[in-house]
Amino acid sequence: MTVSMPTVRRLSATGAVLGLALGLSACITVFERPKDVKLYQFSAAPASDAASPVEASKLATADKQAVSLGDITFPRAAAGDRLLTVEGQEVSYIAKSRWSAPSETLFQGALVTAFARQSEAVDLVNAASPRRSQYRLTLAVQDFAVHYNDKGRNPKAVVRYQADLVRIKDRAVVLNQTFEAVVPAKANRVSDIVAAYE
């Protein structure tokens, strides 16, 4: 039996539409509805301000040392907008809760804001800044998660990263330091966990 070409095309189109319909129905059951998801951010770095060091450089003064902000890397599991949790060897995400922007974006915004508000000696700038810098700061975030290691106790927000200050002219590392903050949440609620990240 031979099948004419128009029939084959019709079957292919029907199959494609059916496949798309099934795929979309699967997405509806796999992904949470937006109204069921709560979004969180750092108060120090609202999503609208979590942009670039260019904004912070508007607060710059001539007597501050300009430092170029380089790469900020995150562990794969902690990157993105999901809130990562760790309990022993098990990692998971908090259901129905998201950061308002990727965690690395909020982290950069908080960093830039902190330097702009608190540092009397350093301005963080980026490559688009007209200010020339002799140094570049790069950060490798090693831990950005909620830890549930202590049974019966409230979780802890853990942020740990390695900072390298590199002299641009010869690429020499003039400072290499690891920073860590471990802050218990007041209660095992997402709002209190987010507050611990502050």
C-alpha positions as CSV (number, residue, x, y, z in Angstrom):
1,M,0.0,0.0,0.0
2,T,1.3,3.4,-0.9
3,V,0.6,6.6,1.0
4,S,0.3,9.8,-0.9
5,M,2.5,12.7,0.1
6,P,-0.4,15.0,1.2
7,T,-1.5,12.3,3.7
8,V,1.9,12.0,5.1
9,R,2.1,15.8,5.6
10,R,-1.3,15.8,7.2
11,L,-0.3,13.0,9.6
12,S,3.0,14.8,10.5
13,A,1.2,18.1,11.2
14,T,-1.4,16.3,13.3
15,G,1.3,14.5,15.2
16,A,3.2,17.7,15.8
17,V,0.1,19.5,17.1
18,L,-0.7,16.5,19.4
19,G,3.0,16.4,20.6
20,L,2.9,20.1,21.4
21,A,-0.4,19.8,23.2
22,L,0.9,16.9,25.3
23,G,4.1,18.8,26.0
24,L,2.3,21.9,27.2
25,S,0.0,19.9,29.4
26,A,3.1,18.3,31.0
27,C,4.6,21.8,31.6
28,I,1.4,22.9,33.4
29,T,1.7,20.0,35.9
30,V,5.5,20.2,36.3
31,F,5.9,24.0,36.8
32,E,4.3,25.8,39.7
33,R,1.7,28.5,39.0
34,P,3.2,32.0,39.4
35,K,0.6,32.9,42.0
36,D,1.7,30.0,44.2
37,V,5.4,31.1,44.2
38,K,6.6,33.8,46.6
39,L,9.6,35.9,45.6
40,Y,12.3,37.2,48.0
41,Q,15.2,39.6,47.7
42,F,17.8,41.2,49.9
43,S,16.8,44.5,51.4
44,A,20.3,45.7,50.6
45,A,19.9,44.9,47.0
46,P,16.4,45.3,45.6
47,A,16.0,43.7,42.2
48,S,15.8,47.1,40.5
49,D,19.1,48.1,42.0
50,A,20.9,44.8,41.7
51,A,22.4,45.8,38.4
52,S,25.9,47.0,37.9
53,P,28.8,48.8,39.6
54,V,28.1,51.7,37.2
55,E,25.2,52.8,39.3
56,A,27.4,52.6,42.5
57,S,30.1,54.6,40.8
58,K,27.8,57.6,40.7
59,L,28.5,57.8,44.4
60,A,32.2,57.7,43.8
61,T,34.6,60.3,45.0
62,A,38.0,61.2,43.5
63,D,39.9,60.3,46.7
64,K,38.7,56.6,46.6
65,Q,40.7,53.9,44.9
66,A,38.8,52.5,41.9
67,V,38.7,48.7,41.8
68,S,37.3,46.9,38.8
69,L,34.7,44.2,39.7
70,G,35.5,41.0,37.8
71,D,33.8,37.7,37.6
72,I,31.6,36.4,40.4
73,T,31.1,32.7,40.1
74,F,28.6,30.6,41.9
75,P,28.3,26.8,42.5
76,R,25.9,25.4,39.9
77,A,23.3,24.2,42.5
78,A,23.2,27.7,44.1
79,A,23.0,29.7,40.9
80,G,19.7,30.8,39.5
81,D,16.6,31.9,41.4
82,R,15.9,28.8,43.6
83,L,16.8,28.8,47.4
84,L,19.2,25.9,48.0
85,T,19.1,23.9,51.2
86,V,21.7,21.4,52.5
87,E,21.1,18.7,55.0
88,G,24.0,16.3,55.4
89,Q,24.7,14.9,51.9
90,E,21.3,15.9,50.6
91,V,20.6,19.1,48.7
92,S,17.2,20.3,47.7
93,Y,15.3,23.6,47.1
94,I,12.6,25.3,49.1
95,A,9.3,24.7,47.5
96,K,7.2,27.6,46.1
97,S,9.9,30.1,47.0
98,R,12.2,31.9,44.6
99,W,14.7,34.8,44.6
100,S,13.4,37.8,42.7
101,A,16.4,37.6,40.4
102,P,19.2,35.0,40.0
103,S,21.1,34.7,43.3
104,E,24.3,35.8,41.6
105,T,22.7,39.0,40.5
106,L,21.3,39.8,43.9
107,F,24.7,39.0,45.5
108,Q,26.5,41.4,43.1
109,G,24.0,44.1,43.8
110,A,24.4,43.6,47.6
111,L,28.2,43.7,47.2
112,V,28.2,46.9,45.1
113,T,25.7,48.6,47.5
114,A,27.8,47.6,50.5
115,F,31.0,49.1,49.0
116,A,29.1,52.3,47.9
117,R,27.6,52.8,51.4
118,Q,30.4,51.6,53.7
119,S,33.8,51.7,52.1
120,E,35.8,54.9,52.6
121,A,38.7,53.7,50.5
122,V,37.3,51.7,47.6
123,D,34.9,52.2,44.7
124,L,33.8,49.2,42.8
125,V,33.6,50.0,39.0
126,N,33.2,47.9,35.9
127,A,34.8,48.0,32.5
128,A,32.3,50.6,31.3
129,S,33.3,53.1,33.9
130,P,35.4,56.1,32.8
131,R,37.5,55.7,35.9
132,R,40.8,53.7,35.5
133,S,41.5,51.0,38.0
134,Q,44.8,49.3,38.9
135,Y,43.1,46.3,40.5
136,R,40.4,43.8,39.7
137,L,38.3,42.0,42.3
138,T,37.1,38.5,41.5
139,L,34.9,36.3,43.7
140,A,34.4,32.6,43.8
141,V,31.3,31.8,45.9
142,Q,31.7,28.4,47.4
143,D,28.6,28.2,49.6
144,F,25.3,30.1,49.3
145,A,22.8,27.8,50.9
146,V,20.5,27.2,53.9
147,H,22.0,24.5,56.1
148,Y,19.9,22.1,58.2
149,N,22.8,20.2,59.8
150,D,21.8,20.7,63.5
151,K,18.7,18.5,64.3
152,G,16.0,20.3,66.1
153,R,17.6,23.7,65.6
154,N,16.7,26.5,63.2
155,P,18.5,26.5,59.8
156,K,21.5,28.7,59.1
157,A,22.2,30.8,56.1
158,V,25.7,30.2,55.0
159,V,27.6,32.4,52.6
160,R,31.3,31.6,51.9
161,Y,33.4,33.0,49.1
162,Q,37.0,33.4,48.1
163,A,38.1,36.9,47.0
164,D,41.1,37.6,44.8
165,L,42.5,41.1,44.3
166,V,44.6,41.1,41.2
167,R,46.9,43.9,40.0
168,I,45.9,44.5,36.4
169,K,49.3,45.5,34.9
170,D,51.0,42.2,35.8
171,R,48.1,40.0,36.9
172,A,49.7,39.4,40.2
173,V,47.3,38.3,43.1
174,V,48.0,40.8,45.8
175,L,45.3,39.6,48.1
176,N,43.6,36.2,48.5
177,Q,41.2,35.7,51.3
178,T,38.1,33.6,52.2
179,F,35.2,35.2,53.9
180,E,32.4,33.3,55.6
181,A,29.2,34.3,57.4
182,V,27.0,31.7,59.2
183,V,23.8,33.2,60.5
184,P,21.0,31.2,62.2
185,A,17.4,32.0,61.1
186,K,15.1,33.1,63.9
187,A,12.6,30.5,62.9
188,N,12.3,27.8,60.2
189,R,10.3,30.1,57.9
190,V,11.4,31.3,54.5
191,S,11.0,35.0,55.5
192,D,13.3,34.4,58.5
193,I,15.8,32.4,56.3
194,V,15.9,35.3,53.8
195,A,16.5,37.8,56.7
196,A,19.4,35.7,57.8
197,Y,21.0,36.2,54.4
198,E,21.2,39.9,55.1
